[in-house]
Amino acid sequence: MLEARGLTKHYGDFTAVREVSFTVAAGEVVGLLGPNGAGKTTLLRMLAGVLTPSGGEGLVDGASTAADAFRVKQRLGFLSGDTALSQRLSPREVLTFFGQLHELEPAHLERRTEELISRFEMGPFADKPCGTLSAGQKQRANVARAFLHDPPALILDEPTTALDVLSGRFLLDALRAARDAGKAILFSTHVMGEVDYLCDRVVLLHQGQALDQGPIPEVCARAGVRTLTEAFLHYLPSRST
């Protein structure tokens, strides 16, 4: 459903991402794990089709992010770390606006909006200006926007950043339900607990390169350790000298 084929990004002499490849199947959550500056956001933006790679290719349900941008947008929900909501619009108005951009039929859009307001428990603030909402409330609206057109694939860049414990757990539970409904989900994080709770597989990223990837038990076994944190640290000394 989602596939990175040798994705690479150069900025002058600096290589932010180097030949990273992996897949995300339908009904699977893959966690992109790495410290700040590892290249996670750059990689996700290339795979979502909003940043042109220097090399390699991104595919969404078989569609190339470079050659078939329209189909990619239809098949993908993308939540960027720098996504901002209009301060004047309410969450309901935000969903209506983006639904119109996706050319959803009006009656269907209205039903879908109400469904998402209920699913993400936005009723108490659905009609309040986004500028008056808490970080957790805004993030619920943003995630609902990514779900709006019911795409089979989702890419989310550190979706729990700035959320309190309850809001963060609510979001992770929503992603788990989406996985169980058959969606392919890729999300980035540097929080090991989120990976343990949600992910079927992981990609360990450091200095723009994939150190290892696979189911967590297999990654740990290859590193000869018991935990994912230990597995990640296992690779770092040889990569940072």
TORKOL-4160 file (C-alpha; in steps of 0.2 Angstrom, whole numbers, padded with zeros to 4 digits, m for minus):
241
<pt num="1" X="0000" Y="0000" Z="0000"/>
<pt num="2" X="0014" Y="0012" Z="0005"/>
<pt num="3" X="0032" Y="0009" Z="m0002"/>
<pt num="4" X="0048" Y="0019" Z="m0002"/>
<pt num="5" X="0060" Y="0013" Z="m0015"/>
<pt num="6" X="0078" Y="0020" Z="m0012"/>
<pt num="7" X="0071" Y="0037" Z="m0006"/>
<pt num="8" X="0085" Y="0050" Z="m0006"/>
<pt num="9" X="0086" Y="0069" Z="m0002"/>
<pt num="10" X="0101" Y="0080" Z="m0005"/>
<pt num="11" X="0102" Y="0098" Z="0001"/>
<pt num="12" X="0118" Y="0104" Z="m0008"/>
<pt num="13" X="0132" Y="0094" Z="0000"/>
<pt num="14" X="0121" Y="0088" Z="0014"/>
<pt num="15" X="0112" Y="0071" Z="0013"/>
<pt num="16" X="0096" Y="0072" Z="0023"/>
<pt num="17" X="0090" Y="0055" Z="0018"/>
<pt num="18" X="0100" Y="0041" Z="0010"/>
<pt num="19" X="0092" Y="0027" Z="0000"/>
<pt num="20" X="0079" Y="0022" Z="0012"/>
<pt num="21" X="0067" Y="0008" Z="0007"/>
<pt num="22" X="0052" Y="m0001" Z="0016"/>
<pt num="23" X="0034" Y="m0005" Z="0014"/>
<pt num="24" X="0018" Y="m0003" Z="0024"/>
<pt num="25" X="0004" Y="m0016" Z="0020"/>
<pt num="26" X="m0014" Y="m0014" Z="0022"/>
<pt num="27" X="m0020" Y="m0017" Z="0040"/>
<pt num="28" X="m0002" Y="m0013" Z="0047"/>
<pt num="29" X="0006" Y="0001" Z="0057"/>
<pt num="30" X="0024" Y="0005" Z="0054"/>
<pt num="31" X="0033" Y="0016" Z="0066"/>
<pt num="32" X="0047" Y="0027" Z="0059"/>
<pt num="33" X="0058" Y="0029" Z="0074"/>
<pt num="34" X="0073" Y="0041" Z="0077"/>
<pt num="35" X="0080" Y="0056" Z="0086"/>
<pt num="36" X="0077" Y="0074" Z="0081"/>
<pt num="37" X="0086" Y="0077" Z="0065"/>
<pt num="38" X="0086" Y="0059" Z="0059"/>
<pt num="39" X="0077" Y="0063" Z="0043"/>
<pt num="40" X="0060" Y="0057" Z="0048"/>
<pt num="41" X="0050" Y="0072" Z="0042"/>
<pt num="42" X="0060" Y="0074" Z="0026"/>
<pt num="43" X="0057" Y="0055" Z="0022"/>
<pt num="44" X="0038" Y="0056" Z="0026"/>
<pt num="45" X="0036" Y="0072" Z="0015"/>
<pt num="46" X="0044" Y="0063" Z="0001"/>
<pt num="47" X="0033" Y="0048" Z="0003"/>
<pt num="48" X="0018" Y="0059" Z="0004"/>
<pt num="49" X="0022" Y="0068" Z="m0012"/>
<pt num="50" X="0024" Y="0085" Z="m0005"/>
<pt num="51" X="0043" Y="0085" Z="m0007"/>
<pt num="52" X="0053" Y="0080" Z="m0022"/>
<pt num="53" X="0066" Y="0067" Z="m0019"/>
<pt num="54" X="0083" Y="0068" Z="m0026"/>
<pt num="55" X="0083" Y="0050" Z="m0030"/>
<pt num="56" X="0072" Y="0035" Z="m0028"/>
<pt num="57" X="0053" Y="0034" Z="m0028"/>
<pt num="58" X="0038" Y="0034" Z="m0017"/>
<pt num="59" X="0022" Y="0024" Z="m0021"/>
<pt num="60" X="0004" Y="0025" Z="m0013"/>
<pt num="61" X="m0007" Y="0011" Z="m0018"/>
<pt num="62" X="0004" Y="0008" Z="m0033"/>
<pt num="63" X="0003" Y="0027" Z="m0039"/>
<pt num="64" X="0020" Y="0036" Z="m0040"/>
<pt num="65" X="0020" Y="0052" Z="m0029"/>
<pt num="66" X="0030" Y="0060" Z="m0043"/>
<pt num="67" X="0020" Y="0055" Z="m0058"/>
<pt num="68" X="0002" Y="0053" Z="m0052"/>
<pt num="69" X="0000" Y="0066" Z="m0038"/>
<pt num="70" X="m0019" Y="0067" Z="m0040"/>
<pt num="71" X="m0022" Y="0049" Z="m0037"/>
<pt num="72" X="m0010" Y="0050" Z="m0022"/>
<pt num="73" X="m0020" Y="0064" Z="m0014"/>
<pt num="74" X="m0036" Y="0053" Z="m0016"/>
<pt num="75" X="m0028" Y="0038" Z="m0008"/>
<pt num="76" X="m0018" Y="0046" Z="0006"/>
<pt num="77" X="m0021" Y="0056" Z="0022"/>
<pt num="78" X="m0006" Y="0066" Z="0027"/>
<pt num="79" X="m0003" Y="0075" Z="0044"/>
<pt num="80" X="0012" Y="0085" Z="0044"/>
<pt num="81" X="0021" Y="0091" Z="0060"/>
<pt num="82" X="0018" Y="0109" Z="0054"/>
<pt num="83" X="0000" Y="0108" Z="0049"/>
<pt num="84" X="m0010" Y="0123" Z="0055"/>
<pt num="85" X="m0028" Y="0126" Z="0056"/>
<pt num="86" X="m0037" Y="0142" Z="0052"/>
<pt num="87" X="m0039" Y="0152" Z="0068"/>
<pt num="88" X="m0056" Y="0158" Z="0063"/>
<pt num="89" X="m0064" Y="0142" Z="0056"/>
<pt num="90" X="m0071" Y="0129" Z="0068"/>
<pt num="91" X="m0067" Y="0111" Z="0066"/>
<pt num="92" X="m0083" Y="0108" Z="0057"/>
<pt num="93" X="m0079" Y="0122" Z="0045"/>
<pt num="94" X="m0062" Y="0115" Z="0042"/>
<pt num="95" X="m0069" Y="0098" Z="0038"/>
<pt num="96" X="m0082" Y="0105" Z="0026"/>
<pt num="97" X="m0068" Y="0115" Z="0018"/>
<pt num="98" X="m0057" Y="0101" Z="0015"/>
<pt num="99" X="m0071" Y="0089" Z="0010"/>
<pt num="100" X="m0075" Y="0102" Z="m0004"/>
<pt num="101" X="m0057" Y="0101" Z="m0010"/>
<pt num="102" X="m0059" Y="0082" Z="m0011"/>
<pt num="103" X="m0075" Y="0085" Z="m0021"/>
<pt num="104" X="m0085" Y="0074" Z="m0009"/>
<pt num="105" X="m0104" Y="0074" Z="m0013"/>
<pt num="106" X="m0112" Y="0087" Z="m0001"/>
<pt num="107" X="m0124" Y="0075" Z="0008"/>
<pt num="108" X="m0110" Y="0062" Z="0010"/>
<pt num="109" X="m0098" Y="0076" Z="0017"/>
<pt num="110" X="m0111" Y="0081" Z="0030"/>
<pt num="111" X="m0113" Y="0063" Z="0036"/>
<pt num="112" X="m0094" Y="0060" Z="0036"/>
<pt num="113" X="m0092" Y="0076" Z="0046"/>
<pt num="114" X="m0104" Y="0071" Z="0059"/>
<pt num="115" X="m0097" Y="0054" Z="0060"/>
<pt num="116" X="m0079" Y="0061" Z="0063"/>
<pt num="117" X="m0085" Y="0073" Z="0076"/>
<pt num="118" X="m0093" Y="0059" Z="0085"/>
<pt num="119" X="m0078" Y="0047" Z="0083"/>
<pt num="120" X="m0065" Y="0060" Z="0089"/>
<pt num="121" X="m0076" Y="0066" Z="0103"/>
<pt num="122" X="m0076" Y="0084" Z="0096"/>
<pt num="123" X="m0094" Y="0088" Z="0099"/>
<pt num="124" X="m0091" Y="0101" Z="0113"/>
<pt num="125" X="m0079" Y="0111" Z="0103"/>
<pt num="126" X="m0084" Y="0107" Z="0085"/>
<pt num="127" X="m0092" Y="0124" Z="0082"/>
<pt num="128" X="m0079" Y="0134" Z="0091"/>
<pt num="129" X="m0065" Y="0144" Z="0082"/>
<pt num="130" X="m0049" Y="0134" Z="0081"/>
<pt num="131" X="m0040" Y="0148" Z="0088"/>
<pt num="132" X="m0048" Y="0146" Z="0105"/>
<pt num="133" X="m0045" Y="0127" Z="0106"/>
<pt num="134" X="m0032" Y="0117" Z="0116"/>
<pt num="135" X="m0017" Y="0108" Z="0107"/>
<pt num="136" X="m0026" Y="0092" Z="0110"/>
<pt num="137" X="m0042" Y="0098" Z="0103"/>
<pt num="138" X="m0033" Y="0105" Z="0087"/>
<pt num="139" X="m0024" Y="0089" Z="0085"/>
<pt num="140" X="m0040" Y="0079" Z="0085"/>
<pt num="141" X="m0047" Y="0091" Z="0072"/>
<pt num="142" X="m0031" Y="0089" Z="0061"/>
<pt num="143" X="m0032" Y="0070" Z="0062"/>
<pt num="144" X="m0050" Y="0070" Z="0058"/>
<pt num="145" X="m0046" Y="0080" Z="0042"/>
<pt num="146" X="m0033" Y="0067" Z="0037"/>
<pt num="147" X="m0047" Y="0054" Z="0039"/>
<pt num="148" X="m0060" Y="0064" Z="0030"/>
<pt num="149" X="m0060" Y="0056" Z="0013"/>
<pt num="150" X="m0058" Y="0039" Z="0020"/>
<pt num="151" X="m0041" Y="0035" Z="0012"/>
<pt num="152" X="m0034" Y="0018" Z="0013"/>
<pt num="153" X="m0017" Y="0025" Z="0019"/>
<pt num="154" X="m0011" Y="0037" Z="0032"/>
<pt num="155" X="0005" Y="0046" Z="0035"/>
<pt num="156" X="0007" Y="0055" Z="0051"/>
<pt num="157" X="0022" Y="0065" Z="0057"/>
<pt num="158" X="0024" Y="0064" Z="0076"/>
<pt num="159" X="0005" Y="0066" Z="0079"/>
<pt num="160" X="0006" Y="0066" Z="0098"/>
<pt num="161" X="0018" Y="0080" Z="0099"/>
<pt num="162" X="0012" Y="0093" Z="0112"/>
<pt num="163" X="m0002" Y="0082" Z="0117"/>
<pt num="164" X="m0006" Y="0078" Z="0135"/>
<pt num="165" X="m0006" Y="0059" Z="0141"/>
<pt num="166" X="m0025" Y="0057" Z="0138"/>
<pt num="167" X="m0026" Y="0066" Z="0121"/>
<pt num="168" X="m0011" Y="0056" Z="0116"/>
<pt num="169" X="m0018" Y="0039" Z="0121"/>
<pt num="170" X="m0035" Y="0044" Z="0112"/>
<pt num="171" X="m0025" Y="0047" Z="0096"/>
<pt num="172" X="m0016" Y="0031" Z="0097"/>
<pt num="173" X="m0032" Y="0021" Z="0100"/>
<pt num="174" X="m0039" Y="0029" Z="0085"/>
<pt num="175" X="m0025" Y="0024" Z="0074"/>
<pt num="176" X="m0026" Y="0006" Z="0081"/>
<pt num="177" X="m0044" Y="0006" Z="0076"/>
<pt num="178" X="m0040" Y="0012" Z="0059"/>
<pt num="179" X="m0027" Y="m0002" Z="0057"/>
<pt num="180" X="m0040" Y="m0015" Z="0062"/>
<pt num="181" X="m0051" Y="m0008" Z="0049"/>
<pt num="182" X="m0038" Y="m0011" Z="0036"/>
<pt num="183" X="m0029" Y="0005" Z="0033"/>
<pt num="184" X="m0010" Y="0006" Z="0030"/>
<pt num="185" X="m0002" Y="0018" Z="0043"/>
<pt num="186" X="0015" Y="0025" Z="0044"/>
<pt num="187" X="0019" Y="0037" Z="0058"/>
<pt num="188" X="0035" Y="0045" Z="0065"/>
<pt num="189" X="0040" Y="0046" Z="0083"/>
<pt num="190" X="0054" Y="0046" Z="0095"/>
<pt num="191" X="0044" Y="0039" Z="0110"/>
<pt num="192" X="0047" Y="0021" Z="0112"/>
<pt num="193" X="0031" Y="0018" Z="0122"/>
<pt num="194" X="0021" Y="0023" Z="0107"/>
<pt num="195" X="0030" Y="0011" Z="0096"/>
<pt num="196" X="0027" Y="m0003" Z="0108"/>
<pt num="197" X="0009" Y="0001" Z="0110"/>
<pt num="198" X="0004" Y="0003" Z="0092"/>
<pt num="199" X="0017" Y="m0004" Z="0079"/>
<pt num="200" X="0018" Y="m0020" Z="0070"/>
<pt num="201" X="0035" Y="m0016" Z="0062"/>
<pt num="202" X="0048" Y="m0002" Z="0064"/>
<pt num="203" X="0061" Y="0007" Z="0054"/>
<pt num="204" X="0075" Y="0013" Z="0064"/>
<pt num="205" X="0082" Y="0029" Z="0056"/>
<pt num="206" X="0098" Y="0039" Z="0061"/>
<pt num="207" X="0107" Y="0052" Z="0051"/>
<pt num="208" X="0096" Y="0049" Z="0036"/>
<pt num="209" X="0099" Y="0030" Z="0035"/>
<pt num="210" X="0089" Y="0015" Z="0039"/>
<pt num="211" X="0099" Y="0006" Z="0053"/>
<pt num="212" X="0087" Y="m0009" Z="0053"/>
<pt num="213" X="0068" Y="m0013" Z="0051"/>
<pt num="214" X="0056" Y="m0027" Z="0054"/>
<pt num="215" X="0045" Y="m0033" Z="0068"/>
<pt num="216" X="0051" Y="m0027" Z="0085"/>
<pt num="217" X="0056" Y="m0045" Z="0092"/>
<pt num="218" X="0066" Y="m0048" Z="0076"/>
<pt num="219" X="0075" Y="m0031" Z="0077"/>
<pt num="220" X="0079" Y="m0034" Z="0095"/>
<pt num="221" X="0085" Y="m0052" Z="0091"/>
<pt num="222" X="0097" Y="m0046" Z="0078"/>
<pt num="223" X="0104" Y="m0033" Z="0090"/>
<pt num="224" X="0106" Y="m0046" Z="0103"/>
<pt num="225" X="0095" Y="m0036" Z="0116"/>
<pt num="226" X="0078" Y="m0037" Z="0124"/>
<pt num="227" X="0071" Y="m0020" Z="0121"/>
<pt num="228" X="0069" Y="m0008" Z="0106"/>
<pt num="229" X="0078" Y="0006" Z="0116"/>
<pt num="230" X="0093" Y="m0006" Z="0118"/>
<pt num="231" X="0092" Y="m0011" Z="0100"/>
<pt num="232" X="0092" Y="0007" Z="0094"/>
<pt num="233" X="0106" Y="0012" Z="0105"/>
<pt num="234" X="0116" Y="m0004" Z="0099"/>
<pt num="235" X="0118" Y="0004" Z="0082"/>
<pt num="236" X="0122" Y="0022" Z="0087"/>
<pt num="237" X="0141" Y="0021" Z="0091"/>
<pt num="238" X="0147" Y="0015" Z="0074"/>
<pt num="239" X="0136" Y="0028" Z="0066"/>
<pt num="240" X="0141" Y="0043" Z="0076"/>
<pt num="241" X="0160" Y="0042" Z="0075"/>
